[in-house]
Amino acid sequence: MEPEELLNEERNNESEKKDSPLVSLEKDLKFFNESIREVAVEIMVEGLSSYPIFIAHQHELSLGELILDRHDLNTEWSIHASTLEEFVEKGVIKEILKDRFINSYKNPHDFMCVFVVVPEGANFIFYPYVKE
């Protein structure tokens, strides 16, 4: 899924006036790439979860733990680290949909699972790690 598909925006004159916030998200995810990968590996190695989830947002959020603050890093997006287990516990992912999520979860060594929160709503994307 391309980041631009998240909002399902109608391409009319009004939406063309300003760039999608997802353009800046892609830039920030590339910048955060190595830090996010390190946290994902740490979550898995420490046995906290086999399903790390990163939350990208531009406002206050009480889900997960802040790992990259946009104010400190002079970026557009902040990133919180979380897990599938916390998402189920807090009701973001319903227990009955947990298996479906696991089946669609991509290899965490190749992709970061990002829950993108924007004013229009929220959705999951799997963004490939930049190979260096």
C-alpha positions in Angstrom: 0.0 0.0 0.0 1.3 3.4 -0.9 1.2 6.0 1.9 -0.9 8.3 -0.3 -3.7 5.6 -0.3 -4.2 5.9 3.4 -6.5 8.9 3.2 -8.5 7.9 0.2 -8.7 11.5 -0.7 -10.8 12.7 -3.5 -8.5 14.6 -5.9 -10.4 17.8 -6.3 -9.2 21.4 -6.3 -9.5 21.7 -2.5 -7.2 18.8 -1.7 -4.7 19.8 -4.3 -4.1 23.1 -2.6 -2.0 21.5 0.1 0.3 18.5 0.1 -0.8 15.4 2.0 0.9 15.1 5.4 1.9 11.6 4.2 4.6 13.2 2.0 6.4 14.5 5.1 5.7 11.1 6.8 7.7 9.3 4.2 10.6 11.7 4.5 10.6 11.3 8.3 10.3 7.5 8.1 13.4 7.4 5.9 15.2 9.7 8.5 14.1 7.5 11.4 14.8 4.3 9.6 17.7 3.0 11.7 16.3 4.1 15.0 13.0 2.4 14.4 14.7 -0.8 13.2 16.8 -0.9 16.4 13.8 -0.5 18.6 11.9 -3.2 16.7 14.7 -5.7 17.1 15.0 -4.8 20.8 11.2 -5.4 21.3 11.5 -8.8 19.7 14.9 -9.8 21.3 13.6 -8.9 24.8 10.5 -11.0 24.2 8.1 -8.1 24.6 6.4 -9.0 21.3 6.9 -10.6 18.0 4.8 -7.8 16.5 6.3 -4.3 17.1 4.0 -1.4 16.0 5.2 2.2 15.6 2.7 5.0 15.9 3.3 8.1 13.7 1.4 11.2 14.8 1.6 15.0 14.9 -0.3 15.6 18.2 -0.5 14.2 21.7 -1.1 10.5 22.0 -1.4 8.1 24.9 -0.6 4.9 23.2 2.8 3.3 23.3 6.0 4.9 24.4 7.5 8.0 22.8 10.8 7.2 21.1 11.3 10.0 18.6 9.9 13.4 19.4 9.3 15.8 16.5 9.9 18.8 18.7 13.4 17.5 19.8 14.4 16.3 16.3 12.9 19.1 14.2 10.8 16.8 12.2 7.1 16.8 11.2 6.1 13.5 12.9 6.7 11.9 16.4 7.0 8.2 16.7 5.8 6.0 19.6 6.7 2.3 20.0 4.1 -0.2 20.9 3.1 -3.8 20.3 0.2 -5.9 19.0 -0.5 -6.9 22.6 -1.0 -3.3 23.7 -3.2 -2.5 20.7 -5.4 -5.5 21.7 -5.4 -4.6 25.4 -6.4 -0.9 24.6 -9.1 -2.0 22.1 -7.4 -0.5 19.1 -7.4 -4.0 17.5 -10.3 -6.1 18.6 -9.5 -9.5 20.0 -11.5 -11.2 17.3 -9.4 -9.5 14.6 -6.0 -10.3 16.2 -5.4 -13.4 14.0 -6.3 -11.4 10.8 -3.8 -8.7 11.8 -1.1 -11.4 12.5 -1.7 -13.0 9.1 -1.3 -9.6 7.3 1.8 -8.6 9.4 4.9 -8.4 7.2 8.4 -9.6 8.2 9.5 -7.1 11.0 13.1 -7.4 9.8 12.2 -6.0 6.4 9.2 -3.7 7.2 8.2 -1.4 9.9 4.6 -1.6 10.9 3.3 2.0 11.3 0.0 3.0 12.6 -0.5 6.5 11.1 -2.8 8.8 13.0 -4.1 11.9 11.0 -7.1 14.1 11.7 -9.1 12.2 9.1 -8.5 8.9 10.9 -5.9 6.2 11.3 -4.6 3.2 9.4 -1.7 0.7 9.3 1.0 0.8 6.7 4.0 -1.5 6.3 7.0 0.7 5.2 10.1 -1.1 4.0 13.3 -0.4 5.9 15.9 1.4 3.7 18.7 -1.0 2.9 22.1 0.6 3.5 
